[in-house]
């Protein structure tokens, strides 16, 4: 399987940012990543992808300022003490606000015509 670590990082961060502070089990994170990257022309094995995601989370959850934090056995979340995670959450909230404002502007344009 050839999938870049940056792509996995992007997907895992997006998933965990949407989940919030309670975290999510590795199996569910792996399933979301699998659904995001699996295509008809590039099929991936779920078990192999699960191993890659688990290894990625374990590697990036060591230390106080790590990007991810292990909440309990098999459950991970974005680390609230991490500067990288805080920046990611800010970027994620800004992107949501932009989507909401553009949707409101589109609705207003439809009302005017």
ABEGO torsion letter per residue (X at the ends): XBBBAAAAAAAAAAAAAAAEAAEBBAAAAAAAAAAAABBAABBBBAAAAAAAAAAAAAAAABEAABABBBABBGBBBBBAABAAAAAAAAAAAAAAAAAAAAAAAAAAAAAAX
